[in-house]
């Protein structure tokens, strides 16, 4: 039998052809894509996925508080007038601000110290209408009609109060942090009905803690003024 003539067959093309088609290489064939088209779409998908992930992970922008007069405004503040050391001071404070924080943070009277902030150490003692008060336990807004005296208001005409001078003379302090509260309590104690003995002074001053342990000299300073 005569052999059939050998006819070359068309080579098989893969779905992704390495050879450029006869028409535009970026135009997809029926059911097939060119290499350039496939890589282009793969890159676009990768960029879209990355951009979406970054956008979802980005933190929300921080809203800055409104600024009024160079300072953050406090919508809860109310105007009030305080009589401190014989002077009327007009200010605006949030109603929950303690008298201690009003003195230190708002009125820059840092002589009154913040120790425990729980009424346990006496470092924040001030006078309200002549009586000693832990200023960390009371709100400033409660004392608009009161006379408030701080450690800054004891000296007169450049002269120390006798209790202040006695603390210096008898070394009634070491680190000095509790000293303003100790002195304010001692000044109020002079007008309180207590016994003249040292134990009565210790009892009356028991609300003021000295972590340095200068109690002996503190009692001596107080007694020197009482006996004078």
SVG drawing of the C-alpha trace seen along z (x, -y; Angstrom):
<svg xmlns="http://www.w3.org/2000/svg" viewBox="-21 -95 38 97">
<polyline fill="none" stroke="black" stroke-width="0.4" points="0.0,0.0 1.3,-3.4 2.1,-5.5 0.1,-8.6 2.1,-11.7 3.5,-13.2 1.7,-16.3 3.2,-18.5 0.8,-19.2 0.3,-22.6 2.3,-22.7 0.1,-22.7 -0.2,-26.1 -0.5,-26.4 -3.1,-28.6 -0.4,-31.2 1.5,-31.5 5.2,-32.5 4.7,-33.6 3.0,-36.8 -0.3,-36.2 -0.9,-37.6 -3.1,-40.4 -2.7,-42.8 -0.9,-41.0 -2.9,-42.8 -6.3,-41.6 -7.4,-38.3 -8.0,-35.4 -11.1,-33.2 -10.7,-31.4 -7.0,-32.3 -4.9,-35.2 -1.6,-36.5 1.4,-36.5 1.4,-40.3 -2.3,-40.4 -2.0,-37.8 0.9,-39.4 -0.7,-42.8 -3.9,-41.7 -2.0,-39.7 0.0,-42.9 -3.2,-45.0 -4.9,-42.5 -1.8,-42.4 -1.7,-46.3 -5.5,-46.4 -5.2,-43.8 -2.2,-45.5 -3.9,-49.0 -7.0,-47.6 -5.1,-46.0 -3.2,-49.2 -6.3,-51.3 -8.1,-49.0 -5.1,-48.9 -4.6,-52.7 -5.7,-54.3 -8.5,-56.8 -7.4,-60.4 -7.1,-61.9 -9.5,-64.7 -7.7,-67.6 -9.6,-69.6 -10.8,-73.0 -8.3,-75.7 -9.6,-78.9 -7.2,-81.7 -4.1,-79.4 -5.5,-76.8 -7.8,-73.8 -11.3,-74.8 -13.1,-73.1 -16.8,-72.8 -17.5,-71.8 -15.9,-74.8 -18.0,-77.3 -17.0,-80.8 -16.3,-81.1 -14.8,-83.6 -12.5,-82.4 -11.2,-84.5 -7.6,-83.3 -5.2,-85.0 -7.3,-88.1 -7.7,-88.5 -10.6,-87.7 -9.6,-85.6 -12.0,-85.0 -11.5,-81.9 -13.3,-79.1 -13.1,-75.6 -14.8,-72.3 -17.1,-71.6 -15.3,-68.4 -11.9,-70.1 -10.7,-69.8 -9.5,-72.8 -6.0,-71.3 -5.8,-71.0 -7.4,-74.5 -4.6,-76.0 -1.7,-74.0 -2.7,-73.5 -4.9,-76.5 -3.8,-79.3 -0.1,-78.3 0.0,-78.3 2.3,-75.3 3.0,-75.8 0.2,-73.5 1.5,-70.0 -0.2,-66.9 0.9,-63.9 -1.6,-61.0 -4.5,-62.8 -6.8,-60.7 -6.9,-62.9 -4.5,-60.7 -1.2,-62.6 -2.2,-66.3 0.4,-67.7 -2.5,-69.6 -3.8,-71.3 -5.2,-74.8 -7.5,-77.1 -11.1,-77.6 -12.7,-80.3 -9.9,-79.8 -10.3,-76.0 -7.9,-73.5 -9.1,-71.4 -7.6,-68.8 -7.9,-70.5 -7.7,-67.3 -11.1,-66.2 -13.2,-69.2 -14.2,-70.8 -13.2,-74.4 -16.7,-75.3 -17.9,-74.7 -15.9,-77.5 -16.8,-80.6 -18.1,-82.4 -15.3,-81.3 -12.0,-82.8 -9.2,-80.5 -5.7,-80.8 -2.7,-78.9 0.9,-78.7 1.7,-81.6 -0.7,-83.8 0.8,-83.4 3.7,-85.8 2.8,-89.5 4.9,-92.4 7.8,-90.1 7.9,-88.7 7.4,-85.0 4.5,-83.8 5.7,-82.9 5.0,-79.2 7.1,-79.4 9.9,-81.0 9.7,-78.4 9.9,-75.5 13.2,-77.1 14.6,-77.6 13.8,-74.1 14.6,-72.3 11.0,-71.1 11.6,-69.5 14.0,-67.4 12.9,-66.9 10.3,-69.7 7.6,-68.2 5.1,-67.9 6.2,-71.2 3.5,-73.5 0.7,-71.2 2.4,-70.8 2.7,-74.6 -0.9,-75.2 -2.2,-72.6 0.0,-74.1 -1.3,-77.7 -4.9,-76.5 -4.0,-74.5 -3.1,-77.7 -6.8,-78.6 -8.1,-75.1 -9.0,-74.1 -6.4,-71.4 -4.2,-70.6 -0.8,-72.3 1.2,-69.1 3.2,-67.5 0.8,-64.5 -2.1,-66.9 -0.1,-68.5 0.8,-65.1 -2.8,-64.1 -3.9,-67.4 -1.2,-67.0 -1.8,-63.3 -3.5,-64.0 -0.1,-65.3 2.4,-62.6 6.1,-63.3 7.8,-60.4 11.2,-61.7 10.2,-61.3 10.8,-64.9 8.0,-64.7 10.1,-65.6 11.2,-68.9 7.8,-69.6 6.2,-69.3 9.0,-71.5 8.4,-74.2 4.6,-74.2 5.1,-74.3 7.6,-77.1 4.9,-79.3 2.1,-78.2 4.2,-79.0 5.4,-82.3"/>
</svg>
